[in-house]
């Protein structure tokens, strides 16, 4: 959208009208470059991949190079086997994970988590969402009766290993109505209806 505003000189009001028209030409674009296994090792200097990157750059778009054959093999593996294959290929994450992360970023989305005895669930919200509005994604009653949110960072939980350890180290925060949710927050909403 910013690119259109710069390119054609639209005012803020005009951009709002255009946004509501849902035109394909203003949608963010993410290019997926299907590369060979050989190109995986030289993707930073590969001429064809760089041509795609230059084209995408001219459109203010992103490119994710991935080898569909490798992705297919990775999709059939789990746990340690998948981790070992990624390490053998010199990759930190799968191409699918990169596509998902880039897509969320491109659309201005993020996730927060809720956890309880029956399930752990991820909720998708727009970046910049305040805690009460995030609570409303779960149920409107929680938003209406919002009191506070008890927040733990996903990274802190993984580092410490348990909720008890996180609490003992003082890494759980209590946030109010003005708190802007962060990607990976694990939340317990306190509310009264």
Secondary structure, DSSP 8 states (H G I E B T S, - for coil): -HHHHHHH---HHHHHHHHHTT-GGGS--EEEEE--HHHHHTTTT-HHHHHHHHHHHHTT-EEEEE-HHHHHHHHT--HHHHHHHHHHHT-SS-HHHHHHHHHHHHHTEEEEEEE-SS-EEEEEEETT-BHHHHHHHH-HHHHHTEEEEEEEEHHHHHHH-SHHHHHHTT--EEE-TT-B--TTEEEEEEE--
